[in-house]
Amino acid sequence: MCRNIRQLHNFEPPATTDEVRAAALQYVRKVSGSTRPSQANEEAFARAVDEVAEVTRRLLDGLTTAAPPKDREVEAAKARARAAERYGRTG
């Protein structure tokens, strides 16, 4: 799956509309094989992004968990540490 699509469930604060839309856009780009649709496909592309975002929001709103919510800053720091280790970067 797209590496740019991030987990959105069980964060405090919850995923924003912009985050949900960005994930939907990445998904539609991946599935369509196009980062920017032609003029002929622009309407279908935009409609797909809207629909995927709507379904994603409903999914996130309907999910439950017993796990405590994750902290965005802590998870971002972990991701930076993994990237530094993977790519040999420091600080």
N, C-alpha and C positions, 0 to 999 in steps of 0.2 A: 504494500500500500504506500501511498505518498508519505514521504518522511516529513513533509511540511505540515501535515495534519496532526495536530496535537490533541492529547486527551483533554476533554473538556468537563468530564464528570467528576464530581466530588471535590471541588475546589471552593475555597472561601477567599474572596467573594465568588459567587457563581459566575459561570461564563457569560460574557457580555454578548449583546446582539452582534457587535462587530466581530468577535471571535467566532461565533457560530457561522456568520456569513463568510468569513475568510476560509473556514474549513469547508463550507459548501462550495465555494469557488474553486478551491484546490481539487476537490473531488470531481467536479464537473470538468475541469481542465484535464485531469488525468484520464477520465473515462472518454472524453471526446477526442483526446490527443491534440488539443489545440489550446494554447494559452490565450489566444485572441481569435474569436470566430470571424469568419467572413461576414460581409454585410448580409448575405443571404441567410446565414445561420444565427445572426445576432439575437433575434427575438427568441428563438428556441433555447439558445444558450442562457440568456438572462432569465427566462422562465424556469429553466432547470435549476439554476442557482437559487432562485426564490423558493422553489418547491423543496429542494434538498435542505435549505436553511430552516424552513418551516417544520419539516419532519424531524430534523435534528433537534430543534428546540423542544418539540413534543416528546421526543425520546428522553432528552436530558431532564425534562420536568417530571417524567414518569418513573425514572430510575430511583431506587432507594438503596441504601447501604448502611451497614452497621459500623463501617470504618469511619474514623474521624476524618473530617475534611482536610485536604492537603493545603499547605501554605504555598502560595504562588512564588514567593521570594525564595523559599527553601528549595523548591523544585527547580527553579531557574538556576540557582547556585549549583545544584547537583548536575544539571545539564551542562553548565559551563565547565565543571570539573571533568566530566566525561569527555567533552570535546577537547579540552586541553590535553588529556591523557591520550586520546585517539590521534590527535594531530601534532603532538609533541610541543605544545605551546605552554608557556608559563604565564601566571598572573593575569 
